[in-house]
Amino acid sequence: MARILTGIQSTGNPHLGNLFGVIFPSIELANSKEGSFFFIADLHSLTHIKDPKILKKFTYKVASVWLSCGLDSGSDRVALYRQSDVPEVTELAWYLTCFYPYQRLKLTHSFKDKLSYLDDVNTGLFTYPLLMASDILLSDAEKIPLGRDQLQHIEITREIAKRFNREMGDIFILPEPIVNEWFIPGLDGKKMSKSRGNVIDIFLSDMELQRQVMTIKTDNSHLHATKNTDRDIVYYLYKLLASKKKVYEMKDSYLEGDYGYFQAKEALYSLLLDSFSIEREKFAFFIQNPFVVEKILAKGALKASKAAKITIDRIRKALGFGDMAEFGLN
């Protein structure tokens, strides 16, 4: 059975797109694999967030979302942990920087997208793909659930692994992507993304969630006019969660007229509350009890560190660094 790994940055609550694109599919995979590693990418988040209080708050929020959505942290096959609690990650990242060409790194999407404001780009943003590769290779992960827009990171990881293996021997497993094709539109119709600020966060308070849903972009159709379901964001999101009967009812209302977007948004809002009532209740518990989350993260870090040590010892030996175990000194 293959080992899987996935991570999410601690830059706020995972949104509806994250849930359908990564979290739910990854949790489903975790139930069928021999080892599953889920990490909170707080080291990655440091490229943007410098306030330790905010970073800690977001770390707990992301962990709480994973746990609220059904991740079985009590399973021996699952490890939920903070990236920064496994120091071997940064050690391996340095090794990888010494095996990957500078010019090649300049071609990555994550760097090219920032060329217009290089004065504000820190070195961490430039070497970001190498830290991501370190996360993957350190765990000997074989399958990586991700969205299509993240494919280049796996390509880079595989390229780095091949370069290292050619020079130092058969050290790294070459990971394979599990691409999720979900497209979840945001409030403006473009792909839901924190960076665009167009997300739906189901873990907000009732009033905040309602306010968010009400800002979904719609056309200027009159209340009595028929509506085009093919282009409507509200209908698209409603269809993701509603039963077939409810979807048909909304579609009929759109086509018959006398059904406004305000009514459709109210229906979507109610559906979100109903569909995620259990997850929202669990999330509130974990946020109010951070010590519970901390214990789970610490337990996960031990599992992740155990796997990381096996890999890093293999790499150190290949690089010719001191092997204390060889002389019985560790």
Secondary structure, DSSP 8 states (H G I E B T S, - for coil): --EEEEEEESSS---HHHIIIIIHHHHHHHTTSSEEEEEEEHHHHTTT---HHHHHHHHHHHHHHHHHTT--TTSTTEEEEEGGG-THHHHHHHHHHTTS-HHHHTTSHHHHTTGGGGGG--HHHHSHHHHHHHHHHHTT--EEEEEGGGHHHHHHHHHHHHHHHHHH-S-----EEEEE----B-TTSSB--TTTT----TTS-HHHHHHHHTT-------TTS---TTT-HHHHHHHHHS-HHHHHHHHHHHHHS---HHHHHHHHHHHHHHHTHHHHHHHHHHHH-HHHHHHHHHHHHHHHHHHHHHHHHHHHHHHT---GGGGT--
